[in-house]
Amino acid sequence: MKVDYLRISVTDRCNLRCAYCNPLGDHGLKDDEEILAAEEIQRVVRLSVACGITKVRLTGGEPLVRADIVDLVQRLSGVEGIEDLVLTTNGVFLSGLAGALKQAGLKRVNISLDAADPECYRCMTGCEALSEVFDGIHRALNVGLTPVRINCVVVREINLSQVAALAEMALRLPVSVRFIEYCPTSEDTGPVGSYVPNREVREIVESRFGALSSVMAPEAGGPAVYFKTGGSLGTIGFISARSSIFCQRCNRLRLTSDGAIRPCLHSARSYDLKTPLRGGADDETIVRLLRRIVSEKALYTRLTAPAGDFSMQQIGG
């Protein structure tokens, strides 16, 4: 698999307190000076192009809480060789920023949404902002940040009841609703029994809306598989990270908010990029390090050197 995809956590801050990601709130956050600056991220992306990177995704935490996010998008959209610049957000602030992000060069968005019912959304996120998220979805569609993908992590005790309502969004809107198997990353993010295999999620969807037919989704290129049901405007996808191992097809690196490169989400292996960035290393030195990371990626999968407990806020979802 060619490594051509860089996911960048631009902040470890988030405005939500999602049960499976950020139940402790601001606990363990990095000091501001430890987080990479916009010009440092821009430099990493520019030099990554020489190593085969053509696609960049901005994540968090919540990337839209970063004050300079529009400027950062504009910087990265101007990097020659980057063909796809996308962003994952919880959608709360998207309505007010979608137009500026599109104008700055953002191509499309993924929106994390785990419930369609206000009370369940509050239980999942610790906040009451569901209407703002729906506004953000519609605004993203209106300004052309498409295809819009809606990501739902299914946790048995909290939002399994929301599967049908979320899937229904793909019937009436031109969006992809994608169900993601829950994978705890620390003792704080829930018991093992919370896991729901996508086989079970699909059964719920089909019992409500009929058989799903496999389709090829535009701009796919990831682990999701996509389906349609009769007459739907959008698609329904499944990302089965626990029931299906796709390490051999993984094409991504992760840059953490504090400047480390992780070749594999579930491996303890990481490479310090911030020290050479801030220590005066020239471009050639940084490129050599990035090329070594790419060449060694195949050695570090979830089956080797397990990462142990970690925070998705700092690594990037």
N, C-alpha and C positions, 0 to 999 in steps of 0.2 A: 504494500500500500504506500503510495506517495504521500508524504506529509506536506499538506498545503494549507492547513487551517490553524489559525492562532486565536484562542479565546483569551480575552484580556479582562481580568477583574480590575475595574478602574477605581473601586472604593470598597471598603469592608463595612461601610455604613448602610443601614436599611431603615426605612420608615415603618416596616411591618414586623411582626413578631411571629412568623409562621412556625407552627408546631414541629414541622419536620426539618427546619433549617435554623431558626433564630429564636428559640424559646427563651433564651436568657437575655435577650435585648442587647444592650451595649457592652456586655461582658466581654473582656479580652480584645477589644479593638486596638488597632495600632495608633500611635501618635501620628499627627498629620505629616510630620517631616519624614516618616518612614514610607509613606505612600508615594508612588512614582508620580512625578509631575507630567504635565501634558507634553512638554518637549522631550522628556525621557521616553515616554510611550511612543511618541512619533519616531524617535530615533530607532527604537527597537523594531518597530514595524518596517521602517525604511530598510534596515539592514536584514530583516527577515526575508524580504523579497529575494535577496541573493541566495537564500537557502531553499527557495521553492514555495514560500508562503504567498498565496493569492487571495485568501479569504480571511477576514478578521471579524470576530464577534465581540462586542463590548458587553460585559456583564458586571455584576457586583458581588456582594451587596446589591444595592439598587443603584444602577448607574445614573438615573435621573436626579438623585440627590446631590450629585457632584456639581458644584456651581459652574464649572467651566465645560460642561458636557457638550454644549453646542460647538464651542471653539475646538474641543478635542476632535469631534466628528469632522469638522471642516479641515483640520490639520491632516487627519488620516485619509480623508477622501481625496486629498491632493497627492498622496504618495503614489508614484508611478509603479505599476505592477499589481496594485491591489484591485481586484476585479469585483469583489463583493464585500461590502461593509454593512454589518447588521448589528442589531442590539436586542438584548433580552431585558425585559422590564416587568415589574408587577403592575404597571399601567396606571397607577394612582395619579401620577403627574403628567401622563402622556398627552392628554387632551390639550393642555396649554403649551406643550413643547413640540408636538408632532410636526407642525408646519415649519418651524425653525430647523428641526432636525432634517427634514426632507430637503429643505433649501441648502443646508450645509453639506449634503451629499450622502446621507444615510439612505440605504436601499430598502430595508424592510425591518420588521420587528417581530419578535416572539413575545407574547404576553402571558405571564404566569397567572392562572386563574383556577382556583381549586374548588370553587363553589358558585352556584347560580342563585342560591338562597341567602338573603342577608344574614340570618342568624348563623347558618353554617359557615358563611364567610368570616364572620366575627370569631367564631370558635377556632377556625383554622388559622387566622392571621392576627388575632388580637385587636383588630381595628374595624371600624365601620366606614368602609370606603368603596363598597361594591358599585354604587352608582357612578363614582368617578372612573372606575375601571371600564364600565360599559361605555361611558363617554369617550374614553381613550381609544377603545376598539373602533368605534364608529369614526372618530377623527382620523385614526391611522388609515382606515379604508378610504376616507374622503380625500386625504392628501396624497394617496398613492404609495404608502409604505407597505407594499404588498409583494408577495402573499403574506397575509397576517396569520400567524400561527398562535394558537392558544394552548398552553401547556398545563396539564392537570396532573399533579401527583396524588395518587389514590392511597389514602390511609384508612384502613378498615373501620376503626372506631369513630372516625370523624366525618369523612365525606364520601363514603361508598354510595350513600343514598343520592349523591349529586350526579352520578355518571350519566343517567338518562337525560337530565336537564341540560348538562353541558354538551352532550352529543347532539342534542336537538339544535344547538346553535349552528352546527354545520349544515343543517337542513335549510335554514332560513337566511344564512349569511354566507358570503363567499370567503370563508375562513377554513383553516385546518384545525380541528380540535384533536389534540394529541394526549393520550393517556400514558403516563410514565410510571413504571413500577417503583414503588417506594424502596429506598435503600438507605437505612440509617447510617450516619457518618460519625456518631458519637453516642455515649450513654444518655445524653440529654435530649436526643431527638426521637425517642420512642422505643417501645418494645419490639422484638422481632416479630411477634404475632400480628403486627399492624400491616404486614405485607399482603398485598392482593396481586396475584399473578394476572397478567393481561388476558390470559385465557378466560378468566372469570369475568373480567371487565367486558370483553367482547361478547360473552354470552348475555350479559345484561343489555348491551346495545342491540343485539340482534333480536332478543325477545321483545323489545319495544318497537324497533323500526324495520325489522326484516333482515334478510341475509345481506352481508356486505360483499361487495365485489372489489377485487384488487385493482388499483390504478397506479399509474406513475405520476407522482406529484412534481410540479415545477420546482426547480432549485432544491431538489431533495439532497442527495449527496451525503446523508448521515445515516444513523441506525434506524430511523423510523420507517415503518411500512405503512402504506396509505390505502384506504378503502372508501368507497362511496355506497350509499344506499339510494334506492330509487327516488329520483326527483330532487336530490339534495343539491344545493348551490355550492357547498363546500365539501371537504373530505374529513374523514376520521382516521387518525393515525395512532400507532402503538409503538412505544419505545420500551423494549423489554430487557432492561439492563441486567436483571437478575435471572430470568428464566431462559435467556438466550445470551450466550457469550459471543461478542463480536470484536474481541481484541484484535484479531488478525485483519480487520477492516478499518481500524481506527486511524484516522488521518490527522489528528489534532495534537497540538501542544497547548499548555495553559501557562499564561503569565499571571502570577498572583499580584494582588494589589500592592504588596511590598517588595516586588521585584525579583521573584524567584520563578524559574521555568520548571514546570512539572510535565514530564512526558506522558505520565499516566495518572489519572485521578486517584486510583486505588493503590498506587505504589508509593513507598516512602521516599523514593529517589527524587531529589530536586537539585537544581543548579542555581547558584547565586549569581544573578545578573546585575543586581543593584550596585555591588561593590565595584566591579570594573566600570560600570556606567558613571559612577560618581568619583572614581579614582583616576580619571584621566586616560582610560584606555582608548586607543584609536579605533576607527571603524574596522580595520582588518582584524584586530584582536577580538572584537565582539563577534564578527562574522565567523571566525574560526570556532569560537565557543558555540555559537548557534548551530554550525554544521556538525560539530561533534554531538550535540544534543540530539539532532535529527538522526544521525547515524546510529546512535545508541538506543533510540526509542524502542526498537523491537525487543530489547533485552529486558524492558521493565513493563510488565503487564500486571493486572490485578492478581495474577497467580504467583508473582515474585515480590519479595520484600513488602508485605502488606503495610499500608499507611497507618493503621490504627485509627484512633479518634482524630478527626479534623473538622474544621469549620468550612462549609461551602461558601460562606460570605467572603472569606479571604482568597479562596482558590478560584471561585467563579463557577456558577452553575452551568 
